[in-house]
Amino acid sequence: MITVRKAAARLPPGSFAFMMATGILSTALAIVDCHVPSLILLVIAVGSLTVLTVLTVMRVVLFRSEVARDAQDPKRAFGFFTIVAAINVVGVRLYSPGAQTATIGLAVVSVPLWMPFTYGIPSTLMLRPHTEPVAGNIDGSWVPVGGGHPVPRDGGGSDGEGHG
């Protein structure tokens, strides 16, 4: 049986990606007046934000060395960006002109996370000594582009060289 402690220890940095997608779908459904499915997805997004936040805080506190190792691993490091993106996707979905507190609160929480992720992770990966090119190991498969298709690790070209 997996315990909460084990779940926190094993939590991948990119675990917030599914919440990003859920929040985006909830927002899209709200825009086209599909309110019940939108609300269901919003509840899932807010619930998962709560659970993943608790697990992430536990992981930072209890498993600091694993978090640091993930931040230095090009295959895992960029997954941390999903935290900031997911927080703001949920914030956008919660927005209403008469009740902006949740949106503003989530934005305020995300800024101190965004700064070290945006500037610290890439510079740490690129400037530290390494034995092989870092860019070849970066995994951005969680990034949705062009209609939600993940970015292929080979650059996206049909010939495997990044050429269309």
Rosetta blueprint (number, residue, H / E / L):
1 M L
2 I L
3 T L
4 V H
5 R H
6 K H
7 A H
8 A H
9 A H
10 R H
11 L L
12 P L
13 P H
14 G H
15 S H
16 F H
17 A H
18 F H
19 M H
20 M H
21 A H
22 T H
23 G H
24 I H
25 L H
26 S H
27 T H
28 A H
29 L H
30 A H
31 I H
32 V L
33 D L
34 C L
35 H H
36 V H
37 P H
38 S H
39 L H
40 I H
41 L H
42 L H
43 V H
44 I H
45 A H
46 V H
47 G H
48 S H
49 L H
50 T H
51 V H
52 L H
53 T H
54 V H
55 L H
56 T H
57 V H
58 M H
59 R H
60 V H
61 V H
62 L H
63 F L
64 R H
65 S H
66 E H
67 V H
68 A H
69 R H
70 D H
71 A H
72 Q L
73 D L
74 P L
75 K L
76 R L
77 A H
78 F H
79 G H
80 F H
81 F H
82 T H
83 I H
84 V H
85 A H
86 A H
87 I H
88 N H
89 V H
90 V H
91 G H
92 V H
93 R H
94 L H
95 Y L
96 S E
97 P L
98 G L
99 A E
100 Q L
101 T H
102 A H
103 T H
104 I H
105 G H
106 L H
107 A H
108 V H
109 V H
110 S H
111 V H
112 P H
113 L H
114 W H
115 M H
116 P H
117 F H
118 T H
119 Y H
120 G H
121 I H
122 P H
123 S H
124 T H
125 L H
126 M H
127 L H
128 R L
129 P L
130 H L
131 T L
132 E L
133 P L
134 V L
135 A H
136 G H
137 N H
138 I L
139 D L
140 G L
141 S L
142 W L
143 V L
144 P E
145 V E
146 G L
147 G L
148 G L
149 H E
150 P E
151 V L
152 P L
153 R L
154 D L
155 G L
156 G L
157 G L
158 S L
159 D L
160 G L
161 E L
162 G L
163 H L
164 G L
